[in-house]
Amino acid sequence: MHPYDDPEALLKLAYVGELVGVTPDYLARQIKLGRLGAYRIGREWRVSRAQLAVWLRMIASCSKVA
């Protein structure tokens, strides 16, 4: 089993970026703006699958309004 297959896994920004098609820098800006919840572990940000799902729903709802 790959570590990222675990629903409780904390995902690296590079992996999340590949999943959703954005850069890790963009994700880091979203974290700093408080739009994407994340955990800082050492020097790296990590995002849980639950936090990612909430962020994606927020983006989807904003794009429907615009």
N, CA, C and O atoms as a CHARMM CRD file, in Angstrom:
* protein
*
  264
    1    1 MET  N      0.84700  -1.18500   0.00000 PROA 1      0.00000
    2    1 MET  CA     0.00000   0.00000   0.00000 PROA 1      0.00000
    3    1 MET  C      0.88700   1.24100   0.00000 PROA 1      0.00000
    4    1 MET  O      1.82100   1.34700   0.79500 PROA 1      0.00000
    5    2 HSD  N      0.59300   2.15800  -0.87900 PROA 2      0.00000
    6    2 HSD  CA     1.31900   3.42400  -0.96800 PROA 2      0.00000
    7    2 HSD  C      0.89400   4.31000   0.20200 PROA 2      0.00000
    8    2 HSD  O     -0.28200   4.31200   0.56500 PROA 2      0.00000
    9    3 PRO  N      1.81100   5.05500   0.79500 PROA 3      0.00000
   10    3 PRO  CA     1.43400   5.91000   1.93300 PROA 3      0.00000
   11    3 PRO  C      0.31600   6.89100   1.61500 PROA 3      0.00000
   12    3 PRO  O     -0.47600   7.22100   2.49700 PROA 3      0.00000
   13    4 TYR  N      0.23200   7.36800   0.36300 PROA 4      0.00000
   14    4 TYR  CA    -0.80100   8.32500   0.00400 PROA 4      0.00000
   15    4 TYR  C     -2.16200   7.66800  -0.18400 PROA 4      0.00000
   16    4 TYR  O     -3.16200   8.37200  -0.32200 PROA 4      0.00000
   17    5 ASP  N     -2.23100   6.34300  -0.19500 PROA 5      0.00000
   18    5 ASP  CA    -3.50900   5.64500  -0.28400 PROA 5      0.00000
   19    5 ASP  C     -4.24600   5.64700   1.04800 PROA 5      0.00000
   20    5 ASP  O     -5.44900   5.39400   1.09700 PROA 5      0.00000
   21    6 ASP  N     -3.53000   5.93000   2.11900 PROA 6      0.00000
   22    6 ASP  CA    -4.12000   5.99400   3.45400 PROA 6      0.00000
   23    6 ASP  C     -4.96700   7.25600   3.57200 PROA 6      0.00000
   24    6 ASP  O     -4.45200   8.35600   3.37000 PROA 6      0.00000
   25    7 PRO  N     -6.27000   7.12400   3.89800 PROA 7      0.00000
   26    7 PRO  CA    -7.12700   8.31800   3.98400 PROA 7      0.00000
   27    7 PRO  C     -6.68500   9.30000   5.06300 PROA 7      0.00000
   28    7 PRO  O     -7.04700  10.47600   5.00300 PROA 7      0.00000
   29    8 GLU  N     -5.92400   8.85200   6.03400 PROA 8      0.00000
   30    8 GLU  CA    -5.44600   9.72200   7.10500 PROA 8      0.00000
   31    8 GLU  C     -4.08500  10.33600   6.78700 PROA 8      0.00000
   32    8 GLU  O     -3.54000  11.08200   7.60100 PROA 8      0.00000
   33    9 ALA  N     -3.53600  10.03400   5.62600 PROA 9      0.00000
   34    9 ALA  CA    -2.19800  10.51000   5.27800 PROA 9      0.00000
   35    9 ALA  C     -2.17100  12.01700   5.11600 PROA 9      0.00000
   36    9 ALA  O     -3.14900  12.63200   4.68900 PROA 9      0.00000
   37   10 LEU  N     -1.04800  12.59400   5.46100 PROA 10     0.00000
   38   10 LEU  CA    -0.81400  14.01300   5.22100 PROA 10     0.00000
   39   10 LEU  C     -0.00600  14.11100   3.93700 PROA 10     0.00000
   40   10 LEU  O      1.09500  13.56900   3.84700 PROA 10     0.00000
   41   11 LEU  N     -0.54900  14.79600   2.95200 PROA 11     0.00000
   42   11 LEU  CA     0.01900  14.83500   1.61400 PROA 11     0.00000
   43   11 LEU  C      0.96100  16.02200   1.43600 PROA 11     0.00000
   44   11 LEU  O      0.68500  17.12100   1.91700 PROA 11     0.00000
   45   12 LYS  N      2.07400  15.79200   0.74100 PROA 12     0.00000
   46   12 LYS  CA     3.00700  16.87300   0.43300 PROA 12     0.00000
   47   12 LYS  C      2.39300  17.77500  -0.62700 PROA 12     0.00000
   48   12 LYS  O      1.58400  17.32900  -1.44100 PROA 12     0.00000
   49   13 LEU  N      2.78000  19.04500  -0.61300 PROA 13     0.00000
   50   13 LEU  CA     2.23100  20.00900  -1.56200 PROA 13     0.00000
   51   13 LEU  C      2.53300  19.62900  -3.00600 PROA 13     0.00000
   52   13 LEU  O      1.70800  19.87000  -3.88600 PROA 13     0.00000
   53   14 ALA  N      3.68600  19.04500  -3.26600 PROA 14     0.00000
   54   14 ALA  CA     4.01700  18.64200  -4.63100 PROA 14     0.00000
   55   14 ALA  C      3.02900  17.59300  -5.13600 PROA 14     0.00000
   56   14 ALA  O      2.60400  17.64100  -6.29000 PROA 14     0.00000
   57   15 TYR  N      2.66800  16.65500  -4.27900 PROA 15     0.00000
   58   15 TYR  CA     1.71500  15.61500  -4.66400 PROA 15     0.00000
   59   15 TYR  C      0.32200  16.20300  -4.86100 PROA 15     0.00000
   60   15 TYR  O     -0.35800  15.86900  -5.83100 PROA 15     0.00000
   61   16 VAL  N     -0.10700  17.06900  -3.95500 PROA 16     0.00000
   62   16 VAL  CA    -1.41700  17.71900  -4.07600 PROA 16     0.00000
   63   16 VAL  C     -1.46400  18.54000  -5.36100 PROA 16     0.00000
   64   16 VAL  O     -2.47200  18.53000  -6.06800 PROA 16     0.00000
   65   17 GLY  N     -0.38900  19.24300  -5.66300 PROA 17     0.00000
   66   17 GLY  CA    -0.32300  20.02700  -6.88500 PROA 17     0.00000
   67   17 GLY  C     -0.49600  19.17200  -8.12600 PROA 17     0.00000
   68   17 GLY  O     -1.18800  19.56500  -9.06500 PROA 17     0.00000
   69   18 GLU  N      0.13300  18.00000  -8.13100 PROA 18     0.00000
   70   18 GLU  CA    -0.03700  17.07600  -9.25900 PROA 18     0.00000
   71   18 GLU  C     -1.48400  16.61100  -9.37300 PROA 18     0.00000
   72   18 GLU  O     -2.01800  16.49100 -10.47500 PROA 18     0.00000
   73   19 LEU  N     -2.11200  16.35200  -8.24100 PROA 19     0.00000
   74   19 LEU  CA    -3.50100  15.87600  -8.24900 PROA 19     0.00000
   75   19 LEU  C     -4.46200  16.90500  -8.83000 PROA 19     0.00000
   76   19 LEU  O     -5.34700  16.56200  -9.61300 PROA 19     0.00000
   77   20 VAL  N     -4.28700  18.16200  -8.44900 PROA 20     0.00000
   78   20 VAL  CA    -5.26100  19.18800  -8.83400 PROA 20     0.00000
   79   20 VAL  C     -4.77700  20.09900  -9.95300 PROA 20     0.00000
   80   20 VAL  O     -5.53600  20.94800 -10.42100 PROA 20     0.00000
   81   21 GLY  N     -3.54300  19.94600 -10.38900 PROA 21     0.00000
   82   21 GLY  CA    -3.04700  20.70500 -11.53100 PROA 21     0.00000
   83   21 GLY  C     -2.61300  22.12300 -11.23000 PROA 21     0.00000
   84   21 GLY  O     -2.78300  23.02000 -12.05600 PROA 21     0.00000
   85   22 VAL  N     -2.04800  22.33000 -10.04300 PROA 22     0.00000
   86   22 VAL  CA    -1.50900  23.64100  -9.67700 PROA 22     0.00000
   87   22 VAL  C     -0.10300  23.45000  -9.12200 PROA 22     0.00000
   88   22 VAL  O      0.32200  22.32500  -8.85700 PROA 22     0.00000
   89   23 THR  N      0.61200  24.54900  -8.94900 PROA 23     0.00000
   90   23 THR  CA     1.97300  24.45400  -8.43200 PROA 23     0.00000
   91   23 THR  C      1.97500  24.41600  -6.90300 PROA 23     0.00000
   92   23 THR  O      1.03900  24.89900  -6.26600 PROA 23     0.00000
   93   24 PRO  N      3.01300  23.85000  -6.32500 PROA 24     0.00000
   94   24 PRO  CA     3.14100  23.88100  -4.86400 PROA 24     0.00000
   95   24 PRO  C      3.19500  25.31500  -4.31700 PROA 24     0.00000
   96   24 PRO  O      2.71800  25.57300  -3.21200 PROA 24     0.00000
   97   25 ASP  N      3.76900  26.24200  -5.08300 PROA 25     0.00000
   98   25 ASP  CA     3.81700  27.65000  -4.64100 PROA 25     0.00000
   99   25 ASP  C      2.41100  28.22800  -4.53600 PROA 25     0.00000
  100   25 ASP  O      2.11300  28.96700  -3.59800 PROA 25     0.00000
  101   26 TYR  N      1.55100  27.90000  -5.48700 PROA 26     0.00000
  102   26 TYR  CA     0.16400  28.36400  -5.42900 PROA 26     0.00000
  103   26 TYR  C     -0.51700  27.81400  -4.17600 PROA 26     0.00000
  104   26 TYR  O     -1.22800  28.54100  -3.48100 PROA 26     0.00000
  105   27 LEU  N     -0.30000  26.54400  -3.89500 PROA 27     0.00000
  106   27 LEU  CA    -0.89800  25.93300  -2.70300 PROA 27     0.00000
  107   27 LEU  C     -0.37400  26.59700  -1.43700 PROA 27     0.00000
  108   27 LEU  O     -1.13500  26.83100  -0.49800 PROA 27     0.00000
  109   28 ALA  N      0.91300  26.90100  -1.40500 PROA 28     0.00000
  110   28 ALA  CA     1.49500  27.57000  -0.23000 PROA 28     0.00000
  111   28 ALA  C      0.85700  28.94400  -0.02200 PROA 28     0.00000
  112   28 ALA  O      0.61200  29.34800   1.11400 PROA 28     0.00000
  113   29 ARG  N      0.58700  29.66100  -1.11500 PROA 29     0.00000
  114   29 ARG  CA    -0.08800  30.96200  -0.98700 PROA 29     0.00000
  115   29 ARG  C     -1.50300  30.77900  -0.44900 PROA 29     0.00000
  116   29 ARG  O     -1.96100  31.58000   0.36600 PROA 29     0.00000
  117   30 GLN  N     -2.19900  29.74100  -0.89300 PROA 30     0.00000
  118   30 GLN  CA    -3.54500  29.47600  -0.40700 PROA 30     0.00000
  119   30 GLN  C     -3.52700  29.16900   1.09400 PROA 30     0.00000
  120   30 GLN  O     -4.42700  29.57400   1.83100 PROA 30     0.00000
  121   31 ILE  N     -2.50900  28.46200   1.52700 PROA 31     0.00000
  122   31 ILE  CA    -2.35300  28.15300   2.95700 PROA 31     0.00000
  123   31 ILE  C     -2.11500  29.44400   3.73800 PROA 31     0.00000
  124   31 ILE  O     -2.75200  29.67800   4.76500 PROA 31     0.00000
  125   32 LYS  N     -1.20200  30.27700   3.25400 PROA 32     0.00000
  126   32 LYS  CA    -0.88000  31.52300   3.95300 PROA 32     0.00000
  127   32 LYS  C     -2.06500  32.47500   4.00700 PROA 32     0.00000
  128   32 LYS  O     -2.19000  33.25500   4.95100 PROA 32     0.00000
  129   33 LEU  N     -2.94200  32.41800   2.99700 PROA 33     0.00000
  130   33 LEU  CA    -4.13900  33.25300   2.98100 PROA 33     0.00000
  131   33 LEU  C     -5.27000  32.66100   3.82800 PROA 33     0.00000
  132   33 LEU  O     -6.31100  33.29300   4.00600 PROA 33     0.00000
  133   34 GLY  N     -5.06200  31.45300   4.34600 PROA 34     0.00000
  134   34 GLY  CA    -6.06000  30.81700   5.18700 PROA 34     0.00000
  135   34 GLY  C     -7.16600  30.11000   4.41900 PROA 34     0.00000
  136   34 GLY  O     -8.18700  29.74400   5.00000 PROA 34     0.00000
  137   35 ARG  N     -6.97600  29.91700   3.13500 PROA 35     0.00000
  138   35 ARG  CA    -8.00100  29.26800   2.30900 PROA 35     0.00000
  139   35 ARG  C     -7.87800  27.75100   2.31900 PROA 35     0.00000
  140   35 ARG  O     -8.86900  27.04000   2.15300 PROA 35     0.00000
  141   36 LEU  N     -6.67000  27.26300   2.51100 PROA 36     0.00000
  142   36 LEU  CA    -6.41200  25.82100   2.53200 PROA 36     0.00000
  143   36 LEU  C     -5.79100  25.46900   3.86900 PROA 36     0.00000
  144   36 LEU  O     -4.73400  25.99000   4.22700 PROA 36     0.00000
  145   37 GLY  N     -6.44000  24.59400   4.60100 PROA 37     0.00000
  146   37 GLY  CA    -5.89800  24.15900   5.88700 PROA 37     0.00000
  147   37 GLY  C     -4.72800  23.21600   5.68000 PROA 37     0.00000
  148   37 GLY  O     -4.74600  22.38000   4.77700 PROA 37     0.00000
  149   38 ALA  N     -3.71800  23.35100   6.51200 PROA 38     0.00000
  150   38 ALA  CA    -2.52900  22.51500   6.37000 PROA 38     0.00000
  151   38 ALA  C     -1.78100  22.44900   7.69000 PROA 38     0.00000
  152   38 ALA  O     -2.04100  23.22200   8.61300 PROA 38     0.00000
  153   39 TYR  N     -0.85900  21.52200   7.75800 PROA 39     0.00000
  154   39 TYR  CA     0.00400  21.34400   8.93000 PROA 39     0.00000
  155   39 TYR  C      1.44100  21.56600   8.49600 PROA 39     0.00000
  156   39 TYR  O      1.84800  21.11800   7.42400 PROA 39     0.00000
  157   40 ARG  N      2.19700  22.24500   9.31600 PROA 40     0.00000
  158   40 ARG  CA     3.61700  22.42400   9.02900 PROA 40     0.00000
  159   40 ARG  C      4.37700  21.36900   9.80500 PROA 40     0.00000
  160   40 ARG  O      4.29300  21.29600  11.03100 PROA 40     0.00000
  161   41 ILE  N      5.11400  20.55800   9.08100 PROA 41     0.00000
  162   41 ILE  CA     5.93300  19.51500   9.68700 PROA 41     0.00000
  163   41 ILE  C      7.37100  19.80200   9.27400 PROA 41     0.00000
  164   41 ILE  O      7.75000  19.60600   8.11900 PROA 41     0.00000
  165   42 GLY  N      8.15500  20.26400  10.22000 PROA 42     0.00000
  166   42 GLY  CA     9.51200  20.69300   9.88600 PROA 42     0.00000
  167   42 GLY  C      9.44700  21.90500   8.98200 PROA 42     0.00000
  168   42 GLY  O      8.88700  22.93600   9.35500 PROA 42     0.00000
  169   43 ARG  N     10.01800  21.78400   7.79300 PROA 43     0.00000
  170   43 ARG  CA    10.01000  22.88800   6.83500 PROA 43     0.00000
  171   43 ARG  C      8.92800  22.74100   5.78300 PROA 43     0.00000
  172   43 ARG  O      8.76500  23.62200   4.93900 PROA 43     0.00000
  173   44 GLU  N      8.18600  21.64400   5.81800 PROA 44     0.00000
  174   44 GLU  CA     7.22000  21.35600   4.76200 PROA 44     0.00000
  175   44 GLU  C      5.77900  21.48100   5.23900 PROA 44     0.00000
  176   44 GLU  O      5.45700  21.18400   6.39000 PROA 44     0.00000
  177   45 TRP  N      4.92600  21.92700   4.33000 PROA 45     0.00000
  178   45 TRP  CA     3.49700  21.93600   4.58000 PROA 45     0.00000
  179   45 TRP  C      2.92300  20.60500   4.14700 PROA 45     0.00000
  180   45 TRP  O      3.35400  20.03300   3.14600 PROA 45     0.00000
  181   46 ARG  N      1.95000  20.10800   4.89800 PROA 46     0.00000
  182   46 ARG  CA     1.23500  18.88100   4.54500 PROA 46     0.00000
  183   46 ARG  C     -0.25600  19.15200   4.62600 PROA 46     0.00000
  184   46 ARG  O     -0.71400  19.90200   5.48800 PROA 46     0.00000
  185   47 VAL  N     -1.00700  18.54000   3.72900 PROA 47     0.00000
  186   47 VAL  CA    -2.44400  18.72400   3.64300 PROA 47     0.00000
  187   47 VAL  C     -3.11400  17.36800   3.79900 PROA 47     0.00000
  188   47 VAL  O     -2.70800  16.39600   3.16200 PROA 47     0.00000
  189   48 SER  N     -4.13400  17.29900   4.64200 PROA 48     0.00000
  190   48 SER  CA    -4.87400  16.03500   4.77500 PROA 48     0.00000
  191   48 SER  C     -5.87400  15.92600   3.63600 PROA 48     0.00000
  192   48 SER  O     -6.23800  16.92900   3.02100 PROA 48     0.00000
  193   49 ARG  N     -6.31400  14.71800   3.36000 PROA 49     0.00000
  194   49 ARG  CA    -7.32000  14.50900   2.31200 PROA 49     0.00000
  195   49 ARG  C     -8.60600  15.27000   2.64300 PROA 49     0.00000
  196   49 ARG  O     -9.25900  15.79900   1.74300 PROA 49     0.00000
  197   50 ALA  N     -8.97100  15.32700   3.91700 PROA 50     0.00000
  198   50 ALA  CA   -10.18200  16.04000   4.32200 PROA 50     0.00000
  199   50 ALA  C    -10.04700  17.53600   4.03900 PROA 50     0.00000
  200   50 ALA  O    -10.98600  18.15500   3.53900 PROA 50     0.00000
  201   51 GLN  N     -8.88900  18.12200   4.35400 PROA 51     0.00000
  202   51 GLN  CA    -8.66200  19.54300   4.09700 PROA 51     0.00000
  203   51 GLN  C     -8.69400  19.82300   2.59500 PROA 51     0.00000
  204   51 GLN  O     -9.23300  20.83800   2.15300 PROA 51     0.00000
  205   52 LEU  N     -8.11500  18.91600   1.82400 PROA 52     0.00000
  206   52 LEU  CA    -8.10800  19.06900   0.37500 PROA 52     0.00000
  207   52 LEU  C     -9.53100  19.02100  -0.18500 PROA 52     0.00000
  208   52 LEU  O     -9.87900  19.80200  -1.07100 PROA 52     0.00000
  209   53 ALA  N    -10.34000  18.11800   0.32600 PROA 53     0.00000
  210   53 ALA  CA   -11.73200  18.00000  -0.13400 PROA 53     0.00000
  211   53 ALA  C    -12.51400  19.28000   0.16500 PROA 53     0.00000
  212   53 ALA  O    -13.28500  19.73900  -0.67700 PROA 53     0.00000
  213   54 VAL  N    -12.32800  19.85800   1.34500 PROA 54     0.00000
  214   54 VAL  CA   -13.02000  21.09800   1.71200 PROA 54     0.00000
  215   54 VAL  C    -12.59900  22.22100   0.76900 PROA 54     0.00000
  216   54 VAL  O    -13.44700  22.97300   0.28600 PROA 54     0.00000
  217   55 TRP  N    -11.31000  22.34300   0.50400 PROA 55     0.00000
  218   55 TRP  CA   -10.79800  23.38900  -0.36900 PROA 55     0.00000
  219   55 TRP  C    -11.34100  23.23600  -1.78900 PROA 55     0.00000
  220   55 TRP  O    -11.73200  24.22000  -2.41800 PROA 55     0.00000
  221   56 LEU  N    -11.36300  22.00500  -2.28900 PROA 56     0.00000
  222   56 LEU  CA   -11.87600  21.77300  -3.64000 PROA 56     0.00000
  223   56 LEU  C    -13.35700  22.09900  -3.74000 PROA 56     0.00000
  224   56 LEU  O    -13.80700  22.63300  -4.75300 PROA 56     0.00000
  225   57 ARG  N    -14.12700  21.78000  -2.68600 PROA 57     0.00000
  226   57 ARG  CA   -15.55900  22.14100  -2.68500 PROA 57     0.00000
  227   57 ARG  C    -15.73200  23.65600  -2.67800 PROA 57     0.00000
  228   57 ARG  O    -16.61700  24.18400  -3.35200 PROA 57     0.00000
  229   58 MET  N    -14.88700  24.35800  -1.91700 PROA 58     0.00000
  230   58 MET  CA   -14.95900  25.81200  -1.86600 PROA 58     0.00000
  231   58 MET  C    -14.67300  26.40700  -3.23900 PROA 58     0.00000
  232   58 MET  O    -15.37100  27.32000  -3.68000 PROA 58     0.00000
  233   59 ILE  N    -13.66200  25.90000  -3.90600 PROA 59     0.00000
  234   59 ILE  CA   -13.31500  26.39200  -5.23400 PROA 59     0.00000
  235   59 ILE  C    -14.45200  26.11000  -6.21500 PROA 59     0.00000
  236   59 ILE  O    -14.79800  26.96600  -7.03000 PROA 59     0.00000
  237   60 ALA  N    -15.02200  24.93200  -6.13800 PROA 60     0.00000
  238   60 ALA  CA   -16.11800  24.56400  -7.04000 PROA 60     0.00000
  239   60 ALA  C    -17.32800  25.46300  -6.82900 PROA 60     0.00000
  240   60 ALA  O    -17.97000  25.87900  -7.79300 PROA 60     0.00000
  241   61 SER  N    -17.64200  25.76500  -5.57200 PROA 61     0.00000
  242   61 SER  CA   -18.80700  26.61600  -5.30500 PROA 61     0.00000
  243   61 SER  C    -18.55400  28.05200  -5.75000 PROA 61     0.00000
  244   61 SER  O    -19.48300  28.72400  -6.19900 PROA 61     0.00000
  245   62 CYS  N    -17.32600  28.53700  -5.63700 PROA 62     0.00000
  246   62 CYS  CA   -16.99200  29.89300  -6.08400 PROA 62     0.00000
  247   62 CYS  C    -17.04800  29.99400  -7.60200 PROA 62     0.00000
  248   62 CYS  O    -17.47300  31.01800  -8.13500 PROA 62     0.00000
  249   63 SER  N    -16.62800  28.95600  -8.30000 PROA 63     0.00000
  250   63 SER  CA   -16.63400  29.02100  -9.75800 PROA 63     0.00000
  251   63 SER  C    -18.05300  28.94600 -10.31900 PROA 63     0.00000
  252   63 SER  O    -18.29800  29.43100 -11.42300 PROA 63     0.00000
  253   64 LYS  N    -18.98500  28.35200  -9.58700 PROA 64     0.00000
  254   64 LYS  CA   -20.37000  28.28800 -10.04100 PROA 64     0.00000
  255   64 LYS  C    -21.03600  29.65100  -9.95000 PROA 64     0.00000
  256   64 LYS  O    -21.90300  29.97900 -10.76000 PROA 64     0.00000
  257   65 VAL  N    -20.62900  30.45100  -8.95900 PROA 65     0.00000
  258   65 VAL  CA   -21.22200  31.77000  -8.73900 PROA 65     0.00000
  259   65 VAL  C    -20.71100  32.76400  -9.78000 PROA 65     0.00000
  260   65 VAL  O    -21.46800  33.59800 -10.27500 PROA 65     0.00000
  261   66 ALA  N    -19.44900  32.67100 -10.10100 PROA 66     0.00000
  262   66 ALA  CA   -18.81900  33.65400 -11.00500 PROA 66     0.00000
  263   66 ALA  C    -19.21500  33.48100 -12.43700 PROA 66     0.00000
  264   66 ALA  O    -18.76200  34.23500 -13.29800 PROA 66     0.00000
